[in-house]
Amino acid sequence: MEAILFFVTIVFALFFNFVNGMNDAANSIATVIGTRTISPLHAVLLAGSMNFIGPFIFGTAIAETIGVGILEGSVLNCYVLFSAAFTAVLWVLLSTRYGIPISSSHALIGGMMGAAVAYAGLGSVLWPSPATIVSLAIYMAAGGICGAVILLIFAKIKKKEPGIMPLVFFAAGACLVVPVLMVTGTLPISGILAVLIFIVVSPAIGFITAYTLIVVMALILNRKVNRGRINSTMKPLHVLSAAALAISHGANDAQNAMGIITSVLLAAGVLSTFEVPLWVIVSSCLAIAMGTMIGGCNVIDKMANKITHISQYQGFAASTGGAMILSLMTAFGVPVSTTHAISGSIMGAGATRGRAAVNWSASREIVTAWFVTIPASMALSYVVMLLIMAVFG
């Protein structure tokens, strides 16, 4: 039975990457499809091929986080990992069926946590220390206060009423301080803490980055050339930014299956240390690339057309913002949501035309799915693991 479950878990891990690609196909190609920069067929071929090569560029730090940074090593057995992979596949398939762009990484992590808690209790999860949480809260509050003060000083100089903008700048400052802490090594933000905090931070930074890029480009370009010329010039750059986003997406998300499979090999005694074999890297990349090429049409439509209408230079800014966030987080081994990053970037791009330019109803549906995914997949995996324990003892 153990041998059968060993192979079934590996198959489910690869199938997870496949459905991950189907749901996340919208992430890297939403803007090029929404702006009709390239055809949908060429877009999915671009995304699939770039997804494949991503992990070969960025390495396997994410896989290591999945394998050794979420759960205690003593609970990483085939039963727990199968329950996690099965639950994540089910959640992603349901979300894809109803056209809801979710975080496949969060579905898998929630599945791992739920199965481990059912198997060995809350202590089996590598929770962050209270001291780290308190320090992070202090740093974020300080960053938020700095952001609000900067806005108030600027408003006073310009003699304008700040309105609710200090609150916006407070939130922006609080979010921006997190990657700064990671890059400088000031605070060890990793594992579960990094996953949870970036549910909020990654879309916020995506929003800020895309919004800022568009404002800067507007200041530089609008005075020299007309809008039609800008969009024409930005078209090839938009394709390149979408390719960069697809590479960073593949680099981050393709490693989910790598982490699960390598953990299974380690638990079965096939490996003695956590090192991702080449065949695991290649098969995981192939799985997510194939899923991306097949795609989830409902999800693509929602990301490309339902959030906001964007032009070429706005699409370029959104894709660039998403790629920057994902590349940084992948380098630090943080499994973040590609969906969160690019959704926030698209909203930021649309918001440059005013609040009315963004379909906040569709955006609320997407944001709700962000916060529901981990607890829902955790609860589902908990039940699945209890059933497995009841059947197999």
Stockholm file with secondary structure:
# STOCKHOLM 1.0

chainA/1-393         MEAILFFVTIVFALFFNFVNGMNDAANSIATVIGTRTISPLHAVLLAGSMNFIGPFIFGTAIAETIGVGILEGSVLNCYVLFSAAFTAVLWVLLSTRYGIPISSSHALIGGMMGAAVAYAGLGSVLWPSPATIVSLAIYMAAGGICGAVILLIFAKIKKKEPGIMPLVFFAAGACLVVPVLMVTGTLPISGILAVLIFIVVSPAIGFITAYTLIVVMALILNRKVNRGRINSTMKPLHVLSAAALAISHGANDAQNAMGIITSVLLAAGVLSTFEVPLWVIVSSCLAIAMGTMIGGCNVIDKMANKITHISQYQGFAASTGGAMILSLMTAFGVPVSTTHAISGSIMGAGATRGRAAVNWSASREIVTAWFVTIPASMALSYVVMLLIMAVFG
#=GR chainA/1-393 SS CHHHHHHHHHHHHHHHHHHHHHHHHHHHHHHHHHTTSSCHHHHHHHHHHHHHHHHHHHCSHHHHHHHHSSBCGGGCSHHHHHHHHHHHHHHHHHHHHTTCCCCHHHHHHHHHHHHHHHHHCGGGBCCCCHHHHHHHHHHHHHHHHHHHHHHHHHHHHHTCCCTTHHHHHHHHHHHHHHHHHHHHTSSCCCHHHHHHHHHHHHHHHHHHHHHHHHHHHHHHHTTTSCHHHHHHHHHHHHHHHHHHHHHHHHHHHTHHHHHHHHHHHHHTTSCSSCCCCHHHHHHHHHHHHHHHHHCCHHHHHIIIIISBCCCHHHHHHHHHHHHHHHHHHHHTTCCCCHHHHHHHHHHHHHHTTCGGGBCHHHHHHHHHHHHHHHHHHHHHHHHHHHHHHHHHC
#=GC SS_cons         CHHHHHHHHHHHHHHHHHHHHHHHHHHHHHHHHHTTSSCHHHHHHHHHHHHHHHHHHHCSHHHHHHHHSSBCGGGCSHHHHHHHHHHHHHHHHHHHHTTCCCCHHHHHHHHHHHHHHHHHCGGGBCCCCHHHHHHHHHHHHHHHHHHHHHHHHHHHHHTCCCTTHHHHHHHHHHHHHHHHHHHHTSSCCCHHHHHHHHHHHHHHHHHHHHHHHHHHHHHHHTTTSCHHHHHHHHHHHHHHHHHHHHHHHHHHHTHHHHHHHHHHHHHTTSCSSCCCCHHHHHHHHHHHHHHHHHCCHHHHHIIIIISBCCCHHHHHHHHHHHHHHHHHHHHTTCCCCHHHHHHHHHHHHHHTTCGGGBCHHHHHHHHHHHHHHHHHHHHHHHHHHHHHHHHHC
//
